[in-house]
Amino acid sequence: VFSRGFGEYVPQCSNATSSGKACNRRVELMLIVDE
C-alpha cells in the first residue's frame, strides 16, 4: 500500500471558490493487479 498527498499542488478544480475547494477534497485510488 502506497500513499501520496498532492494537496494544493495538483488541484482538479480552482481553489478560488468554495465549490472548487470541495471538488479538490477527494481521494483517488489506483488498483494495479498482477495477472
N, CA and C atoms as an extended XYZ file, in Angstrom:
105
Properties=species:S:1:pos:R:3:atomname:S:1:resname:S:1:resid:I:1 pbc="F F F"
N         0.862       -1.177        0.000 N   VAL     1
C         0.000        0.000        0.000 CA  VAL     1
C         0.897        1.225        0.000 C   VAL     1
N         0.626        2.129       -0.916 N   PHE     2
C         1.380        3.370       -1.012 CA  PHE     2
C         0.426        4.542       -0.872 C   PHE     2
N         0.915        5.612       -0.324 N   SER     3
C         0.105        6.815       -0.145 CA  SER     3
C         0.912        8.023       -0.586 C   SER     3
N         0.267        8.909       -1.363 N   ARG     4
C         0.902       10.163       -1.755 CA  ARG     4
C        -0.118       11.272       -1.605 C   ARG     4
N         0.302       12.392       -1.097 N   GLY     5
C        -0.578       13.548       -0.970 CA  GLY     5
C        -0.111       14.663       -1.884 C   GLY     5
N        -1.008       15.189       -2.703 N   PHE     6
C        -0.658       16.269       -3.608 CA  PHE     6
C        -1.194       17.608       -3.122 C   PHE     6
N        -2.226       17.554       -2.296 N   GLY     7
C        -2.774       18.777       -1.708 CA  GLY     7
C        -3.029       19.874       -2.714 C   GLY     7
N        -2.493       21.042       -2.450 N   GLU     8
C        -2.739       22.206       -3.304 CA  GLU     8
C        -1.925       22.186       -4.591 C   GLU     8
N        -1.023       21.229       -4.764 N   TYR     9
C        -0.132       21.241       -5.921 CA  TYR     9
C        -0.738       20.619       -7.167 C   TYR     9
N        -1.740       19.774       -7.023 N   VAL    10
C        -2.386       19.142       -8.178 CA  VAL    10
C        -3.900       19.254       -8.022 C   VAL    10
N        -4.445       20.474       -8.064 N   PRO    11
C        -5.895       20.620       -7.914 CA  PRO    11
C        -6.628       20.165       -9.169 C   PRO    11
N        -7.786       19.580       -8.981 N   GLN    12
C        -8.628       19.183      -10.107 CA  GLN    12
C        -9.531       20.347      -10.517 C   GLN    12
N        -9.878       21.210       -9.567 N   CYS    13
C       -10.729       22.374       -9.790 CA  CYS    13
C       -10.036       23.597       -9.200 C   CYS    13
N       -10.547       24.764       -9.495 N   SER    14
C        -9.993       26.007       -8.961 CA  SER    14
C       -10.251       26.113       -7.462 C   SER    14
N        -9.282       26.626       -6.726 N   ASN    15
C        -9.455       26.846       -5.294 CA  ASN    15
C       -10.017       28.232       -4.990 C   ASN    15
N       -10.457       28.958       -6.010 N   ALA    16
C       -10.959       30.318       -5.823 CA  ALA    16
C       -12.370       30.355       -5.240 C   ALA    16
N       -13.120       29.260       -5.382 N   THR    17
C       -14.496       29.226       -4.879 CA  THR    17
C       -14.659       28.078       -3.890 C   THR    17
N       -15.709       28.148       -3.090 N   SER    18
C       -15.948       27.069       -2.122 CA  SER    18
C       -16.304       25.759       -2.828 C   SER    18
N       -16.995       25.838       -3.963 N   SER    19
C       -17.323       24.605       -4.688 CA  SER    19
C       -16.066       23.996       -5.313 C   SER    19
N       -15.137       24.831       -5.745 N   GLY    20
C       -13.867       24.328       -6.263 CA  GLY    20
C       -13.044       23.665       -5.183 C   GLY    20
N       -13.037       24.253       -3.992 N   LYS    21
C       -12.316       23.652       -2.868 CA  LYS    21
C       -12.932       22.314       -2.487 C   LYS    21
N       -14.258       22.232       -2.536 N   ALA    22
C       -14.944       20.969       -2.243 CA  ALA    22
C       -14.578       19.915       -3.283 C   ALA    22
N       -14.437       20.334       -4.528 N   CYS    23
C       -14.051       19.423       -5.608 CA  CYS    23
C       -12.651       18.852       -5.362 C   CYS    23
N       -11.773       19.651       -4.781 N   ASN    24
C       -10.395       19.219       -4.550 CA  ASN    24
C       -10.226       18.367       -3.303 C   ASN    24
N       -11.242       18.289       -2.458 N   ARG    25
C       -11.185       17.388       -1.300 CA  ARG    25
C       -11.632       16.013       -1.773 C   ARG    25
N       -10.678       15.234       -2.221 N   ARG    26
C       -11.021       13.952       -2.827 CA  ARG    26
C        -9.942       12.924       -2.508 C   ARG    26
N       -10.290       11.687       -2.718 N   VAL    27
C        -9.360       10.570       -2.611 CA  VAL    27
C        -9.414        9.831       -3.931 C   VAL    27
N        -8.258        9.581       -4.514 N   GLU    28
C        -8.183        8.829       -5.758 CA  GLU    28
C        -7.484        7.515       -5.483 C   GLU    28
N        -8.043        6.435       -5.997 N   LEU    29
C        -7.472        5.101       -5.819 CA  LEU    29
C        -7.062        4.541       -7.165 C   LEU    29
N        -5.904        3.876       -7.197 N   MET    30
C        -5.462        3.193       -8.402 CA  MET    30
C        -5.144        1.754       -8.011 C   MET    30
N        -5.824        0.829       -8.618 N   LEU    31
C        -5.603       -0.586       -8.340 CA  LEU    31
C        -4.750       -1.181       -9.450 C   LEU    31
N        -3.663       -1.831       -9.070 N   ILE    32
C        -2.785       -2.496      -10.026 CA  ILE    32
C        -2.811       -3.982       -9.688 C   ILE    32
N        -3.243       -4.776      -10.644 N   VAL    33
C        -3.409       -6.210      -10.419 CA  VAL    33
C        -2.398       -6.961      -11.275 C   VAL    33
N        -1.587       -7.796      -10.645 N   ASP    34
C        -0.687       -8.681      -11.384 CA  ASP    34
C        -1.491       -9.871      -11.881 C   ASP    34
N        -1.334      -10.152      -13.147 N   GLU    35
C        -2.076      -11.289      -13.711 CA  GLU    35
C        -1.150      -12.433      -14.023 C   GLU    35
